[in-house]
Structure formats: structure tokens, C-alpha cells
Amino acid sequence: MITTQPQPGEFIDYQMNYIKQVGDAPVQQLILELKDKGYAFYTSIPEEKGAYAYAPGKWNVKEVLGHIIDTERIFGYRLLAFIRGEKQGLPGFEQDDYVAMSDANSRTIKDLAEEMKAVRTANAYLVRNLTEEQGAIKGTSAGNPISVRTILYIMAGHELHHMQILKERYL
């Protein structure tokens, strides 16, 4: 189990916002719990809210869910690559471009929630047995150093961040 929080040099400044979302919670356990908690929350959102955006130019509810799914997939790949010893730097991604190409608006909230649960379930097999030593493995993503444990904290914190925004600004 990973018990050490990300340390300076393992992340860049803006990622601290996601790391703080996790706080002192056991990160691997939190990720596993979010599979069901996230699903319950997303499926509680009324379908008629799916196209709602709280301000012009902001993503709507379905687009936020699509973004959470895309990001979860990317975090899972980064975890796999680094724990398998990948030495090449991994690319970043332009989230607005991904959202624009996601076609999330043609889907139901329930369908998006089910996909997120499935992607998290797949990632759970990588996450649940990671060791402290694996947590310290570093790689490069989007030109920046990042550790496996940081990815775990960001994985959980990113979802918690967007769940909070959905609660505060969309519902």
C-alpha cells in the first residue's frame, strides 16, 4: 500500500489542487470507493440536466462526465507505463479538444456513468496492489516529472474536484 503523499519534485504546482482534495485519505482505498460513490452520484443527476452549463463557454454536465472518463483513461495509461518502466516521456492532452471530439452529448448520463464505472473498475486492478516502492517511480508526462503516487492522488482528486463543481455549479 502507498502511504506516502506526493513530495516536491514529483508534481507541478497546479496539480496540488487535486492532491489537496485527497488530504490524508488512503488514496488507493479512496480510488476504489469512488468507483461506486461516483457512479451513485452521476446516476442521481437528472437526465434533463445533461445539457446544462452554468455559464457560456463552460462544459455541460455530459461533457464534464466525458472529460472525467477521458482523464481516468489517461491516468490509467500513465500508471501502467511508469510501473512497467517506460522511459520515454508521455504526451499531455488538450482537454478542450478531447471534450469537443467526445460526442458526450449524444449519450445519456447513465451511459456515461456506466462507462466511468467500467474504466475505474479496470484501473482498480492496477491501483489496488501498488506498493510504496512503485509509488515512488517517476516518469515524465507532458514534459514534467511525475510519480506514480502523484498520479494516484490526481486520479482521485480530479474526480473529487469535478464532483464538487457539479454539486456547486450545476445542480
BADO-574997 format. One record per atom (N, C-alpha, C, O): residue in one letter; x, y, z. Coordinates in steps of 0.02 Angstrom, whole numbers, padded with zeros to 5 digits, always signed. Atoms other than C-alpha are relative to their C-alpha. Example, Ala and Ser with C-alpha at 12.3 -4.5 7.8 and 13.67 -1.06 7.14 Angstrom:
# BADO-574997
['A', [+00045, -00059, +00000]];
['A', [+00615, -00225, +00390]];
['A', [+00045, +00060, +00000]];
['A', [+00097, +00059, +00033]];
['S', [-00042, -00059, -00003]];
['S', [+00684, -00053, +00357]];
['S', [-00039, +00055, +00037]];
['S', [-00014, +00110, +00045]];
***
This chain:
# BADO-574997
['M', [+00041, -00060, +00000]];
['M', [+00000, +00000, +00000]];
['M', [+00043, +00063, +00000]];
['M', [+00098, +00064, +00029]];
['I', [-00035, -00065, +00003]];
['I', [+00053, +00177, -00036]];
['I', [-00026, +00044, +00056]];
['I', [-00085, +00059, +00059]];
['T', [+00020, -00042, -00057]];
['T', [+00052, +00283, +00121]];
['T', [+00034, +00068, -00002]];
['T', [+00015, +00113, +00036]];
['T', [-00036, -00064, +00005]];
['T', [+00171, +00423, +00071]];
['T', [-00034, +00045, -00051]];
['T', [-00048, +00024, -00107]];
['Q', [+00029, -00049, +00046]];
['Q', [+00095, +00578, -00005]];
['Q', [+00053, +00024, -00050]];
['Q', [+00113, +00019, -00036]];
['P', [-00048, -00026, +00049]];
['P', [+00173, +00654, -00161]];
['P', [+00045, +00053, +00032]];
['P', [+00023, +00094, +00073]];
['Q', [-00050, -00046, -00027]];
['Q', [+00331, +00752, -00122]];
['Q', [+00020, +00052, -00053]];
['Q', [+00011, +00040, -00113]];
['P', [-00024, -00050, +00049]];
['P', [+00401, +00911, -00202]];
['P', [+00047, -00033, -00050]];
['P', [+00089, -00075, -00032]];
['G', [-00040, +00029, +00053]];
['G', [+00481, +00868, -00368]];
['G', [-00035, -00057, -00035]];
['G', [-00012, -00081, -00087]];
['E', [+00039, +00055, +00030]];
['E', [+00350, +00734, -00405]];
['E', [-00062, +00026, -00036]];
['E', [-00099, -00013, -00065]];
['F', [+00059, -00029, +00032]];
['F', [+00218, +00854, -00471]];
['F', [+00015, +00074, -00014]];
['F', [+00064, +00102, +00009]];
['I', [-00006, -00072, +00013]];
['I', [+00195, +01030, -00538]];
['I', [-00055, +00036, +00038]];
['I', [-00104, +00006, +00060]];
['D', [+00041, -00040, -00046]];
['D', [+00107, +01171, -00447]];
['D', [-00075, -00010, -00007]];
['D', [-00109, -00022, +00043]];
['Y', [+00073, +00003, +00007]];
['Y', [-00068, +01161, -00523]];
['Y', [-00028, -00067, +00023]];
['Y', [-00087, -00072, +00041]];
['Q', [+00024, +00066, -00021]];
['Q', [-00079, +00976, -00478]];
['Q', [-00013, -00003, +00075]];
['Q', [-00048, -00048, +00099]];
['M', [+00011, -00001, -00073]];
['M', [-00075, +01021, -00293]];
['M', [-00075, +00008, +00015]];
['M', [-00098, -00017, +00067]];
['N', [+00072, -00008, -00012]];
['N', [-00259, +01070, -00308]];
['N', [-00034, -00069, +00004]];
['N', [-00078, -00079, +00045]];
['Y', [+00029, +00067, -00001]];
['Y', [-00302, +00888, -00345]];
['Y', [+00026, -00041, +00059]];
['Y', [-00011, -00078, +00091]];
['I', [-00030, +00037, -00056]];
['I', [-00182, +00818, -00216]];
['I', [-00034, +00020, +00065]];
['I', [-00047, -00023, +00107]];
['K', [+00033, -00025, -00061]];
['K', [-00263, +00927, -00082]];
['K', [-00070, -00030, +00008]];
['K', [-00093, -00038, +00065]];
['Q', [+00067, +00029, -00003]];
['Q', [-00433, +00853, -00125]];
['Q', [+00001, -00066, +00039]];
['Q', [-00047, -00083, +00073]];
['V', [-00006, +00065, -00032]];
['V', [-00372, +00685, -00060]];
['V', [+00016, +00007, +00075]];
['V', [-00008, -00032, +00116]];
['G', [-00018, -00010, -00070]];
['G', [-00297, +00752, +00102]];
['G', [+00036, -00060, +00028]];
['G', [+00082, -00086, -00003]];
['D', [-00032, +00056, -00034]];
['D', [-00249, +00615, +00223]];
['D', [-00034, -00067, -00014]];
['D', [-00015, -00118, +00016]];
['A', [+00035, +00063, +00015]];
['A', [-00367, +00483, +00150]];
['A', [+00049, -00050, -00031]];
['A', [+00094, -00030, -00068]];
['P', [-00041, +00051, +00035]];
['P', [-00285, +00318, +00099]];
['P', [-00019, -00001, -00074]];
['P', [-00073, -00022, -00092]];
['V', [+00016, -00015, +00069]];
['V', [-00275, +00356, -00086]];
['V', [-00025, -00061, -00040]];
['V', [-00072, -00056, -00078]];
['Q', [+00021, +00059, +00038]];
['Q', [-00290, +00179, -00155]];
['Q', [-00071, -00020, +00020]];
['Q', [-00112, -00036, -00023]];
['Q', [+00068, +00016, -00024]];
['Q', [-00443, +00144, -00047]];
['Q', [-00050, +00050, -00026]];
['Q', [-00105, +00032, -00047]];
['L', [+00045, -00052, +00025]];
['L', [-00520, +00310, -00097]];
['L', [-00017, -00011, -00074]];
['L', [-00075, -00005, -00093]];
['I', [+00012, +00013, +00071]];
['I', [-00499, +00271, -00282]];
['I', [-00050, -00058, -00009]];
['I', [-00095, -00054, -00050]];
['L', [+00045, +00057, +00005]];
['L', [-00584, +00103, -00258]];
['L', [-00071, +00018, +00023]];
['L', [-00120, -00004, -00007]];
['E', [+00065, -00021, -00025]];
['E', [-00726, +00181, -00157]];
['E', [-00036, +00047, -00049]];
['E', [-00097, +00045, -00056]];
['L', [+00029, -00047, +00047]];
['L', [-00753, +00317, -00288]];
['L', [-00034, -00035, -00059]];
['L', [-00077, -00006, -00092]];
['K', [+00033, +00037, +00055]];
['K', [-00799, +00184, -00415]];
['K', [-00075, -00002, +00012]];
['K', [-00114, +00012, -00034]];
['D', [+00071, +00005, -00016]];
['D', [-00966, +00158, -00328]];
['D', [-00030, +00067, +00021]];
['D', [-00087, +00082, +00002]];
['K', [+00026, -00065, -00021]];
['K', [-00985, +00330, -00248]];
['K', [-00010, +00046, -00060]];
['K', [-00060, +00081, -00065]];
['G', [+00006, -00040, +00060]];
['G', [-00953, +00416, -00413]];
['G', [-00059, -00022, -00042]];
['G', [-00099, +00020, -00065]];
['Y', [+00056, +00026, +00039]];
['Y', [-01075, +00303, -00503]];
['Y', [-00067, +00020, +00030]];
['Y', [-00112, +00042, -00005]];
['A', [+00063, -00019, -00033]];
['A', [-01210, +00335, -00374]];
['A', [-00014, +00075, -00009]];
['A', [-00071, +00095, -00021]];
['F', [+00009, -00072, +00009]];
['F', [-01182, +00522, -00386]];
['F', [-00020, +00017, -00072]];
['F', [-00069, +00052, -00083]];
['Y', [+00014, -00017, +00070]];
['Y', [-01179, +00530, -00576]];
['Y', [-00069, -00023, -00021]];
['Y', [-00105, +00014, -00056]];
['T', [+00067, +00025, +00020]];
['T', [-01335, +00423, -00596]];
['T', [-00056, +00036, +00038]];
['T', [-00114, +00028, +00020]];
['S', [+00052, -00039, -00034]];
['S', [-01426, +00536, -00472]];
['S', [-00014, +00066, -00035]];
['S', [-00063, +00101, -00019]];
['I', [+00010, -00063, +00037]];
['I', [-01408, +00683, -00592]];
['I', [-00058, -00010, -00049]];
['I', [-00055, -00057, -00090]];
['P', [+00057, +00008, +00046]];
['P', [-01574, +00707, -00684]];
['P', [+00023, +00008, -00073]];
['P', [+00063, +00052, -00089]];
['E', [-00019, -00002, +00071]];
['E', [-01559, +00675, -00871]];
['E', [-00012, +00069, -00031]];
['E', [+00026, +00090, -00075]];
['E', [+00015, -00067, +00029]];
['E', [-01637, +00845, -00908]];
['E', [+00055, +00051, +00016]];
['E', [+00056, +00105, -00013]];
['K', [-00056, -00045, -00016]];
['K', [-01482, +00925, -00829]];
['K', [+00060, -00013, -00045]];
['K', [+00109, +00025, -00043]];
['G', [-00057, +00020, +00040]];
['G', [-01367, +00840, -00955]];
['G', [+00030, +00054, -00045]];
['G', [+00091, +00057, -00053]];
['A', [-00024, -00052, +00046]];
['A', [-01355, +00989, -01074]];
['A', [+00012, +00066, +00035]];
['A', [+00028, +00116, +00003]];
['Y', [-00008, -00063, -00038]];
['Y', [-01343, +01119, -00935]];
['Y', [+00073, +00017, +00011]];
['Y', [+00113, -00025, +00032]];
['A', [-00065, -00029, -00016]];
['A', [-01188, +01227, -00922]];
['A', [-00013, +00062, +00043]];
['A', [-00059, +00100, +00027]];
['Y', [+00014, -00055, -00047]];
['Y', [-01177, +01354, -00781]];
['Y', [+00019, +00069, -00026]];
['Y', [-00001, +00119, +00003]];
['A', [-00018, -00064, +00030]];
['A', [-01102, +01489, -00893]];
['A', [+00018, -00011, -00073]];
['A', [+00036, -00067, -00092]];
['P', [-00019, +00007, +00070]];
['P', [-01071, +01522, -01077]];
['P', [+00074, -00020, -00006]];
['P', [+00117, +00005, +00030]];
['G', [-00068, +00024, +00011]];
['G', [-00916, +01432, -01139]];
['G', [+00023, -00055, +00047]];
['G', [+00078, -00081, +00039]];
['K', [-00017, +00054, -00046]];
['K', [-00917, +01306, -00996]];
['K', [-00028, -00065, -00026]];
['K', [-00078, -00065, -00062]];
['W', [+00026, +00065, +00019]];
['W', [-00940, +01121, -01022]];
['W', [-00067, -00012, +00033]];
['W', [-00080, +00014, +00088]];
['N', [+00063, +00019, -00032]];
['N', [-01112, +01050, -00990]];
['N', [+00013, -00064, +00041]];
['N', [+00068, -00092, +00040]];
['V', [-00007, +00057, -00045]];
['V', [-01144, +00906, -00870]];
['V', [+00027, -00061, -00037]];
['V', [+00073, -00094, -00013]];
['K', [-00023, +00059, +00037]];
['K', [-01122, +00770, -01002]];
['K', [+00073, +00008, -00022]];
['K', [+00111, -00040, -00021]];
['E', [-00070, -00012, +00020]];
['E', [-00961, +00850, -01064]];
['E', [+00047, -00007, +00059]];
['E', [+00103, -00032, +00052]];
['V', [-00042, +00009, -00060]];
['V', [-00893, +00856, -00886]];
['V', [+00009, -00075, +00013]];
['V', [+00065, -00097, +00027]];
['L', [-00006, +00072, -00010]];
['L', [-00931, +00670, -00868]];
['L', [+00046, -00031, -00052]];
['L', [+00087, -00074, -00035]];
['G', [-00045, +00025, +00052]];
['G', [-00847, +00634, -01034]];
['G', [+00073, +00017, +00014]];
['G', [+00118, -00023, +00003]];
['H', [-00068, -00021, -00019]];
['H', [-00695, +00733, -00976]];
['H', [+00028, -00043, +00057]];
['H', [+00086, -00063, +00055]];
['I', [-00022, +00042, -00056]];
['I', [-00686, +00634, -00814]];
['I', [+00020, -00069, -00026]];
['I', [+00071, -00097, -00004]];
['I', [-00015, +00065, +00029]];
['I', [-00690, +00472, -00914]];
['I', [+00065, +00001, -00039]];
['I', [+00109, -00041, -00029]];
['D', [-00061, -00004, +00039]];
['D', [-00556, +00527, -01037]];
['D', [+00062, +00006, +00045]];
['D', [+00112, -00027, +00033]];
['T', [-00057, -00012, -00045]];
['T', [-00443, +00586, -00897]];
['T', [+00016, -00063, +00040]];
['T', [+00074, -00078, +00051]];
['E', [-00011, +00063, -00035]];
['E', [-00467, +00424, -00800]];
['E', [+00039, -00049, -00044]];
['E', [+00084, -00083, -00020]];
['R', [-00035, +00044, +00046]];
['R', [-00411, +00327, -00953]];
['R', [+00073, +00019, -00007]];
['R', [+00118, -00023, -00006]];
['I', [-00068, -00025, +00009]];
['I', [-00259, +00436, -00975]];
['I', [+00041, -00014, +00063]];
['I', [+00099, -00035, +00058]];
['F', [-00036, +00014, -00062]];
['F', [-00210, +00420, -00791]];
['F', [+00016, -00075, +00005]];
['F', [+00071, -00093, +00027]];
['G', [-00012, +00072, -00002]];
['G', [-00229, +00231, -00804]];
['G', [+00058, -00020, -00045]];
['G', [+00099, -00061, -00027]];
['Y', [-00055, +00015, +00045]];
['Y', [-00113, +00226, -00954]];
['Y', [+00067, +00023, +00029]];
['Y', [+00117, -00012, +00026]];
['R', [-00062, -00026, -00030]];
['R', [+00015, +00335, -00867]];
['R', [+00024, -00046, +00057]];
['R', [+00084, -00060, +00062]];
['L', [-00018, +00047, -00053]];
['L', [+00011, +00220, -00715]];
['L', [+00033, -00062, -00029]];
['L', [+00087, -00082, -00008]];
['L', [-00026, +00061, +00030]];
['L', [+00037, +00067, -00822]];
['L', [+00069, +00012, -00030]];
['L', [+00115, -00027, -00018]];
['A', [-00064, -00013, +00033]];
['A', [+00177, +00145, -00923]];
['A', [+00056, +00008, +00050]];
['A', [+00110, -00021, +00041]];
['F', [-00054, -00013, -00047]];
['F', [+00276, +00203, -00773]];
['F', [+00016, -00060, +00043]];
['F', [+00074, -00074, +00057]];
['I', [-00016, +00059, -00041]];
['I', [+00257, +00046, -00667]];
['I', [+00031, -00056, -00042]];
['I', [+00060, -00102, -00014]];
['R', [-00033, +00049, +00045]];
['R', [+00314, -00054, -00819]];
['R', [+00068, +00024, -00024]];
['R', [+00100, -00009, -00065]];
['G', [-00067, -00023, +00015]];
['G', [+00470, +00051, -00834]];
['G', [+00008, +00043, -00061]];
['G', [+00064, +00051, -00086]];
['E', [-00004, -00043, +00060]];
['E', [+00429, +00165, -00980]];
['E', [+00049, +00058, +00013]];
['E', [+00044, +00092, +00064]];
['K', [-00050, -00053, -00007]];
['K', [+00574, +00285, -01005]];
['K', [-00016, +00060, -00044]];
['K', [+00009, +00115, -00031]];
['Q', [+00018, -00056, +00043]];
['Q', [+00500, +00392, -01144]];
['Q', [-00050, +00044, +00036]];
['Q', [-00092, +00021, +00074]];
['G', [+00050, -00046, -00027]];
['G', [+00404, +00546, -01095]];
['G', [-00067, -00012, -00034]];
['G', [-00070, -00026, -00094]];
['L', [+00067, +00009, +00028]];
['L', [+00217, +00531, -01118]];
['L', [-00029, +00069, -00017]];
['L', [-00015, +00118, +00017]];
['P', [+00028, -00065, +00020]];
['P', [+00118, +00667, -01206]];
['P', [-00054, +00024, +00049]];
['P', [-00084, -00016, +00085]];
['G', [+00058, -00028, -00034]];
['G', [-00004, +00784, -01123]];
['G', [-00060, -00006, -00046]];
['G', [-00057, -00040, -00098]];
['F', [+00058, +00000, +00043]];
['F', [-00176, +00811, -01194]];
['F', [-00037, +00066, +00009]];
['F', [-00035, +00096, +00063]];
['E', [+00038, -00062, -00002]];
['E', [-00284, +00961, -01235]];
['E', [-00072, -00017, +00017]];
['E', [-00110, -00040, -00026]];
['Q', [+00065, +00022, -00025]];
['Q', [-00439, +00934, -01130]];
['Q', [-00059, +00030, -00040]];
['Q', [-00108, -00005, -00051]];
['D', [+00055, -00029, +00038]];
['D', [-00549, +01055, -01229]];
['D', [-00010, -00035, -00067]];
['D', [-00066, -00044, -00090]];
['D', [+00005, +00036, +00064]];
['D', [-00509, +00966, -01392]];
['D', [-00030, -00069, +00011]];
['D', [-00072, -00092, -00029]];
['Y', [+00028, +00065, -00015]];
['Y', [-00547, +00798, -01313]];
['Y', [-00075, +00005, +00013]];
['Y', [-00114, -00036, -00012]];
['V', [+00071, -00008, -00014]];
['V', [-00714, +00860, -01248]];
['V', [-00038, +00014, -00064]];
['V', [-00091, -00015, -00076]];
['A', [+00034, -00017, +00063]];
['A', [-00759, +00934, -01417]];
['A', [-00009, -00062, -00045]];
['A', [-00057, -00066, -00083]];
['M', [+00003, +00059, +00042]];
['M', [-00725, +00766, -01500]];
['M', [-00034, -00060, +00034]];
['M', [-00040, -00113, +00003]];
['S', [+00025, +00057, -00039]];
['S', [-00806, +00657, -01366]];
['S', [-00070, -00023, -00019]];
['S', [-00087, -00081, -00008]];
['D', [+00070, +00015, +00017]];
['D', [-00986, +00663, -01430]];
['D', [-00040, -00021, +00062]];
['D', [-00088, -00059, +00058]];
['A', [+00035, +00016, -00063]];
['A', [-01041, +00652, -01247]];
['A', [-00073, +00020, -00002]];
['A', [-00115, -00012, +00030]];
['N', [+00068, -00026, +00002]];
['N', [-01198, +00749, -01288]];
['N', [-00050, -00047, -00034]];
['N', [-00110, -00039, -00027]];
['S', [+00045, +00048, +00033]];
['S', [-01268, +00606, -01393]];
['S', [-00017, -00059, +00046]];
['S', [-00054, -00103, +00027]];
['R', [+00008, +00057, -00046]];
['R', [-01266, +00491, -01240]];
['R', [-00042, +00021, +00060]];
['R', [-00054, +00080, +00072]];
['T', [+00037, -00015, -00061]];
['T', [-01366, +00478, -01081]];
['T', [+00050, +00006, +00058]];
['T', [+00106, -00019, +00055]];
['I', [-00041, -00005, -00060]];
['I', [-01297, +00523, -00911]];
['I', [+00014, -00070, +00028]];
['I', [+00070, -00084, +00049]];
['K', [-00008, +00068, -00027]];
['K', [-01325, +00343, -00856]];
['K', [+00053, -00039, -00040]];
['K', [+00094, -00074, -00011]];
['D', [-00049, +00034, +00041]];
['D', [-01224, +00277, -01003]];
['D', [+00071, +00025, +00015]];
['D', [+00118, -00015, +00019]];
['L', [-00065, -00029, -00018]];
['L', [-01080, +00396, -00963]];
['L', [+00022, -00025, +00069]];
['L', [+00080, -00042, +00078]];
['A', [-00016, +00024, -00068]];
['A', [-01088, +00346, -00779]];
['A', [+00022, -00073, -00002]];
['A', [+00069, -00092, +00033]];
['E', [-00019, +00071, +00005]];
['E', [-01080, +00162, -00827]];
['E', [+00069, -00007, -00031]];
['E', [+00108, -00050, -00009]];
['E', [-00067, +00003, +00029]];
['E', [-00928, +00193, -00936]];
['E', [+00053, +00020, +00051]];
['E', [+00105, -00012, +00056]];
['M', [-00048, -00021, -00051]];
['M', [-00840, +00286, -00796]];
['M', [+00011, -00056, +00050]];
['M', [+00068, -00070, +00070]];
['K', [-00006, +00055, -00048]];
['K', [-00876, +00143, -00677]];
['K', [+00042, -00057, -00030]];
['K', [+00083, -00087, +00005]];
['A', [-00038, +00054, +00033]];
['A', [-00807, +00018, -00804]];
['A', [+00074, +00018, -00006]];
['A', [+00117, -00025, +00007]];
['V', [-00070, -00021, +00007]];
['V', [-00648, +00119, -00835]];
['V', [+00034, -00002, +00068]];
['V', [+00091, -00024, +00074]];
['R', [-00029, +00001, -00067]];
['R', [-00620, +00141, -00647]];
['R', [+00009, -00072, +00023]];
['R', [+00059, -00088, +00056]];
['T', [-00007, +00070, -00018]];
['T', [-00650, -00045, -00622]];
['T', [+00063, -00030, -00030]];
['T', [+00101, -00065, +00003]];
['A', [-00061, +00024, +00033]];
['A', [-00514, -00084, -00749]];
['A', [+00062, +00029, +00034]];
['A', [+00110, -00008, +00046]];
['N', [-00057, -00031, -00033]];
['N', [-00396, +00040, -00668]];
['N', [+00011, -00026, +00071]];
['N', [+00067, -00025, +00096]];
['A', [-00006, +00025, -00068]];
['A', [-00433, -00033, -00497]];
['A', [+00048, -00058, +00005]];
['A', [+00082, -00066, +00056]];
['Y', [-00046, +00057, +00000]];
['Y', [-00334, -00188, -00544]];
['Y', [+00073, +00024, +00001]];
['Y', [+00116, -00009, +00030]];
['L', [-00067, -00029, -00004]];
['L', [-00180, -00078, -00570]];
['L', [+00012, +00032, +00068]];
['L', [+00066, +00025, +00097]];
['V', [-00007, -00042, -00059]];
['V', [-00211, +00031, -00418]];
['V', [+00004, -00040, +00065]];
['V', [+00045, -00024, +00108]];
['R', [+00010, +00031, -00066]];
['R', [-00258, -00089, -00279]];
['R', [+00061, -00035, +00029]];
['R', [+00068, -00040, +00090]];
['N', [-00058, +00038, -00025]];
['N', [-00094, -00185, -00267]];
['N', [+00066, +00037, -00006]];
['N', [+00119, +00008, +00003]];
['L', [-00062, -00038, +00006]];
['L', [+00032, -00046, -00295]];
['L', [+00035, +00005, +00067]];
['L', [+00003, +00013, +00119]];
['T', [-00040, -00003, -00061]];
['T', [+00172, -00043, -00168]];
['T', [+00029, +00070, +00009]];
['T', [+00028, +00111, -00036]];
['E', [-00034, -00063, -00015]];
['E', [+00260, +00101, -00085]];
['E', [+00058, +00012, -00049]];
['E', [+00068, +00068, -00071]];
['E', [-00056, -00006, +00047]];
['E', [+00411, +00066, -00196]];
['E', [-00024, +00020, -00069]];
['E', [+00007, +00063, -00102]];
['Q', [+00027, -00019, +00065]];
['Q', [+00305, +00075, -00353]];
['Q', [-00026, +00072, +00001]];
['Q', [-00022, +00107, -00050]];
['G', [+00025, -00068, -00006]];
['G', [+00227, +00236, -00290]];
['G', [+00054, +00053, -00012]];
['G', [+00039, +00108, -00035]];
['A', [-00056, -00047, +00008]];
['A', [+00398, +00319, -00294]];
['A', [+00028, +00002, -00071]];
['A', [+00069, +00045, -00086]];
['I', [-00024, +00001, +00069]];
['I', [+00429, +00275, -00477]];
['I', [-00020, +00065, -00033]];
['I', [-00077, +00088, -00027]];
['K', [+00013, -00063, +00036]];
['K', [+00444, +00432, -00582]];
['K', [+00004, -00011, -00075]];
['K', [+00041, -00053, -00100]];
['G', [-00002, -00003, +00072]];
['G', [+00411, +00463, -00763]];
['G', [-00009, +00073, -00021]];
['G', [-00009, +00118, +00021]];
['T', [+00011, -00067, +00026]];
['T', [+00384, +00612, -00875]];
['T', [-00064, +00001, -00039]];
['T', [-00076, -00042, -00083]];
['S', [+00064, -00008, +00034]];
['S', [+00214, +00669, -00933]];
['S', [-00009, +00074, -00017]];
['S', [-00001, +00117, +00026]];
['A', [+00009, -00069, +00024]];
['A', [+00179, +00825, -01036]];
['A', [+00063, +00042, +00015]];
['A', [+00058, +00102, +00028]];
['G', [-00063, -00035, -00011]];
['G', [+00363, +00870, -01013]];
['G', [+00018, +00012, +00073]];
['G', [+00067, +00046, +00087]];
['N', [-00012, -00011, -00072]];
['N', [+00353, +00866, -00822]];
['N', [+00010, -00065, +00037]];
['N', [-00021, -00116, +00019]];
['P', [-00008, +00061, -00041]];
['P', [+00413, +00741, -00693]];
['P', [-00063, -00012, +00041]];
['P', [-00096, +00034, +00064]];
['I', [+00058, +00019, -00041]];
['I', [+00276, +00646, -00603]];
['I', [+00012, -00070, +00026]];
['I', [+00040, -00113, -00008]];
['S', [-00009, +00066, -00030]];
['S', [+00275, +00498, -00486]];
['S', [-00066, -00039, -00005]];
['S', [-00120, -00010, -00016]];
['V', [+00059, +00043, +00000]];
['V', [+00156, +00351, -00483]];
['V', [-00048, +00022, +00056]];
['V', [-00108, +00026, +00045]];
['R', [+00045, -00020, -00055]];
['R', [+00090, +00406, -00312]];
['R', [-00035, +00065, -00016]];
['R', [-00093, +00075, +00003]];
['T', [+00033, -00062, +00020]];
['T', [+00056, +00579, -00383]];
['T', [-00058, -00014, -00047]];
['T', [-00111, +00016, -00040]];
['I', [+00055, +00017, +00046]];
['I', [-00046, +00503, -00523]];
['I', [-00060, -00027, +00039]];
['I', [-00117, -00009, +00023]];
['L', [+00055, +00026, -00041]];
['L', [-00149, +00409, -00393]];
['L', [-00038, +00057, +00034]];
['L', [-00099, +00059, +00033]];
['Y', [+00031, -00057, -00035]];
['Y', [-00181, +00569, -00295]];
['Y', [-00039, +00044, -00049]];
['Y', [-00093, +00068, -00034]];
['I', [+00034, -00041, +00050]];
['I', [-00225, +00663, -00453]];
['I', [-00061, -00037, -00027]];
['I', [-00113, -00006, -00039]];
['M', [+00056, +00040, +00024]];
['M', [-00337, +00521, -00513]];
['M', [-00061, +00010, +00047]];
['M', [-00116, +00024, +00024]];
['A', [+00055, -00008, -00049]];
['A', [-00441, +00531, -00353]];
['A', [-00020, +00073, +00006]];
['A', [-00080, +00089, +00004]];
['G', [+00015, -00071, -00009]];
['G', [-00427, +00719, -00331]];
['G', [-00034, +00032, -00058]];
['G', [-00077, +00076, -00049]];
['H', [+00033, -00026, +00060]];
['H', [-00477, +00757, -00510]];
['H', [-00074, -00016, +00000]];
['H', [-00116, +00026, -00014]];
['E', [+00071, +00019, -00002]];
['E', [-00638, +00660, -00491]];
['E', [-00036, +00038, +00056]];
['E', [-00091, +00063, +00046]];
['L', [+00030, -00036, -00056]];
['L', [-00674, +00737, -00320]];
['L', [-00011, +00074, -00018]];
['L', [-00063, +00103, -00001]];
['H', [+00005, -00070, +00022]];
['H', [-00641, +00910, -00393]];
['H', [-00061, +00011, -00045]];
['H', [-00100, +00057, -00034]];
['H', [+00056, -00009, +00046]];
['H', [-00765, +00887, -00534]];
['H', [-00067, -00018, +00031]];
['H', [-00118, +00012, +00014]];
['M', [+00063, +00015, -00036]];
['M', [-00895, +00806, -00421]];
['M', [-00022, +00062, +00040]];
['M', [-00081, +00078, +00042]];
['Q', [+00015, -00060, -00039]];
['Q', [-00885, +00961, -00310]];
['Q', [-00026, +00056, -00045]];
['Q', [-00075, +00089, -00028]];
['I', [+00023, -00051, +00046]];
['I', [-00902, +01078, -00458]];
['I', [-00070, -00016, -00026]];
['I', [-00113, +00028, -00030]];
['L', [+00067, +00020, +00022]];
['L', [-01052, +00979, -00522]];
['L', [-00051, +00017, +00055]];
['L', [-00104, +00044, +00040]];
['K', [+00046, -00013, -00055]];
['K', [-01134, +00993, -00350]];
['K', [-00012, +00075, +00010]];
['K', [-00069, +00097, +00019]];
['E', [+00004, -00072, -00015]];
['E', [-01097, +01179, -00327]];
['E', [-00027, +00042, -00058]];
['E', [-00064, +00090, -00046]];
['R', [+00015, -00045, +00056]];
['R', [-01122, +01249, -00502]];
['R', [-00052, -00027, -00049]];
['R', [-00080, +00012, -00088]];
['Y', [+00044, +00030, +00050]];
['Y', [-01230, +01128, -00599]];
['Y', [-00066, -00025, +00029]];
['Y', [-00117, -00025, -00006]];
['L', [+00060, +00032, -00028]];
['L', [-01356, +01051, -00480]];
['L', [-00035, +00044, +00051]];
['L', [-00087, +00024, +00079]];
***
